[in-house]
Amino acid sequence: MKKIITLVLAAFTAVSSVFSQEIKTAPNYFKDISAFYETIKDYEADADIKADRQIMKAHVSFKKPNLLRMDFSNPKDQTVVFNGNQLTIYLPGQNAILTQSVTGSPQNGANLATPQGLNLMSRYFAISYEVGPEPVALDDGSDEKVVKLELKRRNLTENFRNIRIAISADTKLIRRIEAVTGANETFVFNFTNYVLNQGIPEQRFIYTPSSAANEYNNFLFSE
């Protein structure tokens, strides 16, 4: 009887060990996704963006370590470029170019889908599963399976109050980001058509503004 009990306990311990390895905590899962993004040298993707009632579409280009460009088809010709030191935004409707010197990466929804953005989120947000560790449908009735995470800010200084991230169960790439600001503004980024590690040249992140546009420097801190 002692041998049987010992074998049962040993079997139970082995099963429990395997079970605990299979079920990964949300912070550890997020670390795995961050580590995967660290292996990506560059990527391109299409982004559908909803900012409250405004709908936008853009083609996103990212190159490691922190180069980012967004070329918009809606609003047409609007451009956002971050070259590692300066953020540049071209607003064709106002014929205006906004520039801002930035230390670190700019805080916007697209930049959250980069290694730097993920590292910042793990540092300043508490991470949990929105539903559970198992993949679920991206939307009701969708065949696309994702793992959904919910992030809540640890302090009031963060621009985003909470962030929801849907990560493709097949590719480990971020499929959707929904971020809510402290002012209760909601931004939703849907990323599709990823192309990885194509050797994007750094010249793509050099933006030459039109001489006819009005330029506003350090617009984030101007009165």
N, C-alpha and C positions, 0 to 999 in steps of 0.2 A: 504493500500500500504506500509506503514511504517513497518507493521508487516511482510509482505512478503519479503521486502528488508532485514529486520533484520534476518529472517530465512535463506535467501539465503546467506547472509554474514556469518552467523554462520555455515551453512553447508560447505561453501567454506573454512572457517578457519579450520574446522575439517578435511576436506579432505586434505588440505595443510599440516596439522600437521602430519597426517598418512603418506603422501607421503614423507615428510622430514625424518620421522623415518625409512622408508623402504630403502631409498637411503642413503647408508653409505659412508662417505668419505674414500678415500684410507688409510690415516693414522689411522683412527678409525678401519677399517677392519683389518689392519695389527696388531693393538693392540689386537683385538679379537683372531687372530691367535696366537700371542705371548702368550696370557693368556691361550689358549688351550694347547700349548706346555709346559707351566709351570706345567700342570696337569699330564704330561707324566713322569713316573718314569724311564722307560727305553724303548728302542726299538731296533729292528734289522731290517735291510732292505738290499736289493740288490741295488748296484749302478753301472750304466754304465757311464763311465767318458770319456769325449773327451777333450784332451788338445792339441789344434791346430790339428796336424795330427795324434797324438797318441791316440789309443783307449785302455782303461783299464776297468777292471771289478773287483769289490770288494764287500765283505760282510761287512756291517757297523754295529757296535754295539755301543750303547750309553747308559750311565747310569748317572742319575742325581747325583751330580750337573754338573760335567764337565769331565766325563771319556769317552774317545772315542777310538775306535779301528777299523782299516780297514784291513781286510785280503784279499789279492788280488789273483784272479785266473789268471789274465792277467795284468801285468807280474806275472807269477807263483811264489808264496811264498813271494812276496813283502809284507811288513807289516808296518803299521803306528799305533803307540800307543801313546796316551796322557793320563797320569795318574793324571793330575791335577797340576803337578809341572814340569814334564819333557816330552818333545817330543822325541820319538824314531822312527827312520825310518830304516828298514832293506832293503838293495838293494842286492838281491841275485846275480844279474849279475855281480856286482863289489865285491861281498863278503864283503860288507861294512855295518857298523852300524853307523848311524849318530844320535847323541844325542844333545839336546839343552834344557837348563833350560829356562822355560817360565813363566812369570808372567801373569796370566790370561789364556784365551783360545787361542790355535793356530789359525792363520788366514788361513783357507783353505776352499775349497768349501763344504766339508762334515760338517765342524763345523758350517757353516751358518745355517744348518738345526737342530739347537739346541736352547734351550731357551736363552743361553748366546749370541749366534750368532745373534738371532733375536733382542735382546735388544740392541746390539751394532749397528745393522743396523738402528734401529729406531732413535738412537742418532746421527749418523754420516751421514745419507743419507736422502735426500728428497724423499718422497714416493708419487707415483701417480699411477692411473690405466693405464695400457698399452693400453687397448681397452675401458673398461668401467666396471661398477660394476657387470654387468650380466655375468654369466659363458659362455665361448666360447670353441670351440674345441681346444684340446691341439695342434693338428697339422691339416693341411688341410685334410679333409676326415675322421678325427678321431671321434669316438662316445664318447670319454672321454671328459668330461666337466671340465674346470678349470677357476679360476679367475686369471688373469694375472696382475702382478704388475711390475712397473719399478722404480728402485731406482737410484738416482744420488748423487754422493758424494758431501758433502758440502765444503770440503777443499782438497787440493792436497796431504795431508799426508796419505790418505787412500790408501791401496794397490790396491783396486778395484775401477776403474773409474765409472762404472755403473753395476748394477745387475738387472737381470730380474728373476722374480719368478713366477712359475705357481703352484697354490694351488688347490688341488682337491676340487671340489664343494661338493662332497659327504662326504669325510672323514676329510676335513680341513688339511690334511697332505700335506707337500711340495712334489710336483711331479717332478718339474724340477727347477734347478738353472743354469742360464747362467751368468757368471761373466767375465768382461773385465778388465784387469789390465791397469795401467798407461802406460805400454810398448805396449799396444794394443794386448796382448795375451788373447785368449779366452778359458775359461774352462766351460764345460757343464756337469752337474751332473743330471742324471735321476734316481730317486728313485722309486723302486717297491717292492712288497711283504713285506710290513710293518708287523711286529708283535710287539704289544705293551704290556708293563707291564707284562713281563714274569718272573720277578725276576732274572735278570742276576746277577751272583755273581761277586764281585769285583775282584776275582782271574783272571777273563778273561782279565783284563787290566794290569796284571803283565806280563812283557815280559822278558824272560831270553835269552839273545843273545848267539849265538854259540861262543865258545872260539876260533874257527878257523877264525872268521871274524875280519877284521880290524875295529877298532873303532875310530871314529872322534868326539871329544867332542866340544860343542859350535860351530857347523859347520856354523851357520848363520852369525857369526861374525868373522870367520877365514879368512885370506887373501888367 
